[in-house]
Amino acid sequence: MPAPPLRAPSRGFAVILGTNEIASATAVRLHQQGYFTVLSHDPHPPVIRRRMAFHDALYDDTIILDGIGAQRADGLRDLLLQRRQGGRVAVTEMGLTDLLVLQVPDLLIDARLQKYHITPDLRHLARLTIGLGPSFVAGENCQLAVETRPLRRGRIVQAGATDRPDGRARLLGGRGAERFVRAPFAGRWHTPLEIGTRIFKDYPVGFLDGAPMLAPFDGVLRGVVRDGLEVQPEVKLLEMDPRGRQAVWWGLEDHALSLANAVLKAVILHASRVH
């Protein structure tokens, strides 16, 4: 899906909260438009679609999305070096407070998708703040927001709240929420399987504090929490793709790209207001 045209300031500074596939697709689009883009990791919720995201760059894995790579940054010195070098998205465990020391961002995008959390007011932290998904109110805790629900995906909210979460998962191959396995309790997660593995119903995909977590149906492992992480109750541990040979578990998917393109449109909208 082509990105909409955008005239961005050369090497503008963009911070994206989150390292999931939507945050990563947004980082790709902003990088393509000339922004130095930093993804700030938040552990809640854990990232499962890791072959569609820059998340594993935090562990020095090589991740390429649409020809763009990512590199871990451990401190401000790393970020300054990466900014001079260009060519890659930066991924860091540094929080927003630490990143503000580098520079006030031109863009701050909250793509953590923390649907049920209270979102603080981000508006004073960057020149333009955009929130993705539920829990955002344009004009109160961000300047613009983007709907993520399938039927309203990519709609830009200029005033008021985004839709509340309805607990429904978008369909994939006719499957909704049943393609996910959630943690029944807090614990440490272990799995020997790689994303893209074909598995069958009731196969133990991994173990949470020794308890087996079973595949809900036949399919391809589309996403899974990285081995060795501590997880909280109800977080998604894994996702199955039921589509057989049409299964996709890598690269930029249409849903994430649609939201990334909506972010660019929101930037254009804001620029038209300012100028």
N, C-alpha and C positions, 0 to 999 in steps of 0.2 A: 504494500500500500504506500503510494508516494506521499512524502511529507508536503504540507502546504507551504507556499513560499513565505519567507520571513526575512526581514532585514534586521539582523541582530547586531548589537555592538561587537566589534572585534574583541575576542577574548573576554567577553562579559563573564561574570562569576555567578554560577548557579549552584545552589545546594539543594539536594534532594534527600529528604528523610525517608529511609527505607532502602533495602537492597533486593527487593523482590523483582518479579518479571515486569511489573508495570513501572516501577521506579527505574528499572534498567532500560526499558524501551524509551521512556522519557529522556533518560540520559543520552541514549543514542541520538535521538532527534535534536536535542540541544547541542550536543557535540557537533553534529553535522551543520548546525547553524552558527558555529563559531564560539560557543560558550566553553569556558573551562568549567567542567562539571564534576562535582564531588558528591558521591553517594555516602550518606552517613548511616551506618548500620544501627538498627534497633533490634534487640533479640526477641521482641514480642510483636506479632507472632513469628515463630521460626519460618524460614524460607523453605518451601518444598520443591518448587519448580526450578531447581538450581541449574538445569541445562538451558533455561530460558532467561537466566539472570546473571548479573555480575557478582552475585553474592560470594561465590567460592574463590574469587580473587583475594578475599580476606585470608585464605589459606594457601595463597600463592599458586593456585591452579590457573592454567591458561584458559581464559574465557574470551571468545570472539563472537560478537553479535553484529551482524550486518557489516562485517569488515572492520569493526572497531573493537579494540581490546581494552582491558582494565588493569590497573595496577594498584596494589595495596600502598597506602600511605600511613605511616605510624606517627607522624608528627608534622608540625608546620614546615619544617625544613624539607621534608619529602614533598609536601604540596607545592612549595615554591619551586622546587626543582622540576616537578612534573608540569607545572604551569609554563615554565620556560621552554621545556622540551616539546610540549604539545603532543598530539597524536593519540592520547589515551584518556579514558575516564578514570578518575581517582576513586578508590573505595577505601573507607576508613572506619575505624571504631570510635574515632573522636566524635563527641557530641556537638550539637549546634553551638553551645557556649564557647567551646574551644575554637570552632571554625570562625566565629565572629571576630576573633583576634586577628585573623588574616585580613579580613575585609568585610564590610557590610555587603551582603550578597545583592546582586541585581535581581535575582530570582530566588525565592525560597518555596519549594514545593513539598508538601507533606503527602507522600505516597505510601505511608505505612499501612493504610487500610485497617486501622484499629477501630473497628466499627462501633464498639460499645464503650469506648473510652471517652472521657471528657477532654476536649481539645482546648489547650490554652490559646489566648489571643496571640497570633503570630505577626500581626500587621506591622508592628513597630520594629521588626527584626530584619526587614529587607525592603528594597524599593518596590517589589511586587511579590505578594504571597498568594499561593494557589493551593487549595485543599482538594484532594481527590476522595470521593466517596462520602459515606455517612459521617455525621458528627461535625460537619462544617456549616457555618452560617456566614455567607458573604456579607461583609459590612460589620461583622462582629468579631470573628476569630480569624478571618482571612479576607482578602480583597475580592477574590473570585474563587469559585468552586466548580468542580466538574463532577457530573453524575457518573457513577460506575455501574448502576443496575442495567441489565441487558436491554430492557425496553426503552431506557432513557440514556443509554450509554453515550458519553461524549457531550451531553447537553451542558452548556456553560450557564452557571447560576450567577447572576450579577447582583442579586439582592435576595436575602432570605436563606432558608436552610435547604440543604440537599435532602433527598428522600431518606427516611429512616430505614434501617435494615429490616428485611422481611423474613430472613431465615431461609430463603430459597437460593439454591445454587443454580447457576445457569446450566443448561443442558449441554451435554457433550456425548454424542453418539446415543442419544436417548436416555442417558443417565444423568441424574442430578446429584443430590447430596449423598446418595449411596455409593458414589465412587470414591469417597473419602473415608479414611479410618481416623478417628479422633482418639486422643489419649484419655483413657477412663480415670486416670489418676496421675499425680505428679511422679516423675521418676527420671532415670537416665535411660536414654534410647540407644539401642545398638542394632545395626543391620549390616549384613555382609553384601547386600545387593546393590547393584548400580542402576541408576535411572536408565530406562530403555529395555530392561529385562522383561521377557515375556514370562508371566507366571499364571498359575491356575487357582481357581477358587479354593479357599481355605489353606493355601500355602502360607507358612509363616514368613512374612516379609521382614520382620524384625522382632525385637524383644524390649519391653519396657519394664525395667527392674526384674528381668527374668521371665515376665509373662509374655507369651507369644501374641503378636498382633497379626491376624490372618487376612489374606486378600479376600475382598467381598465377592469377587467374581473373576472369571477368566479375563485376561487383558494384558496390557503393557504397563509397567510401572512408569507413570508419567512424572511423578514427583515423590520425594521422600526426604524427611529430615536427615540432616547430616549425622553420620555415626558419632556417638559419644556425647551428644548434647543433652543437657538437662531440660526437660519440658514441663509445662504446667498442664493441669487438667483441661480437657476439651479442645486443646490445640490440634490442628491437623497434622497427623504423623505421615500420611502417605496419600497419594492419589492414583487411581487406576484410569487408564484410557481403554474403553471397550471397543474401539473402532478397528481392531485387527491391523491389517496392513496399512490402513489409513491413519493409524495412530501417529501423533506428533508429540515429541517430548524435548525438542531442542529448538533453538533460534527464537525469533520474534514472532509471536502469534498475533492473529488479527485483533483479538480483544485488547491486548496490551498496546498494539500499535494505534488502534482507534483512540484510546485514551491519551497516548502520547501526542497524537496529532491534535487532539482537543486542547491539550495544554498549549501547544504552539498558537492555536487560534485564540486562546485566552490572552496570550502575550500580545498578539496583534491587536486585539480588542482594546487592551489597556493602553497600548502605544497610541492608538487612534484617539483615545480620550485625552491623553496627556498633551498630544500635539495638535 
